[in-house]
Structure formats: structure tokens, C-alpha cells
Amino acid sequence: MPNPRVARRYRNLLLDNGFVDVTVEVQTIVWTGSACLPLLANLGGEGAWLEEQAARAHHDRLFLAVPIFLAAGTRAA
């Protein structure tokens, strides 16, 4: 992920660029099975860490929560 902390700036980016009535919502996706292992490989790469996550998934002990942020506003006239 090029900038995993950009969501912290969403609201200010909109305000700084002339938007008003800016709101931010968050939805969280939760995975507990091996289906998320490709995503984890993209985030953390190969190696011991990913192997540990695969073992957790195999033993039904994996927990991954991914927040998805949506920021919206109205363009000021």
C-alpha cells in the first residue's frame, strides 16, 4: 500500500480543496479464514509472518479487520 495512513487526511483534503458539509463514514470488513491470505501476502509479503497467519487460519484463529473510509462533501459555490 503506497500510503496506508492517507485516510486520516481525507476530511482535511476535502476541506482544503473547497468542499463543505464534509462527512466521513467507516465500514469494517472482518475476515477470519484463509480467503484473506492473498491480501495479507500483498500487505506483508512472504516469509515467517505470512506463515504464522496461515497457521492461524488453519486453526481457525485468524482475525483480520480492514477499515474502509468514505469521505464526501459538497463543492462550495
Long-range contacts (C-beta under 8 A, 24 or more apart in sequence): 1-43, 7-67, 7-69, 10-69, 10-71, 11-71, 13-71, 14-71, 14-72, 14-73, 15-73, 18-75, 18-76, 19-73, 19-74, 19-75, 19-76, 20-73, 20-74, 20-76, 21-73, 21-74, 22-71, 22-72, 22-73, 23-71, 23-72, 23-73, 24-69, 24-70, 24-71, 25-69, 25-70, 26-67, 26-68, 26-69, 26-70, 27-67, 27-68, 27-70, 28-65, 28-66, 28-67, 28-68, 29-65, 29-66, 29-68, 30-63, 30-64, 30-65, 30-66, 31-62, 31-63, 31-64, 31-66, 32-60, 32-62, 32-63, 32-64, 33-57, 33-60, 33-62, 34-58, 34-62, 36-62, 36-64, 39-64, 39-66, 40-64
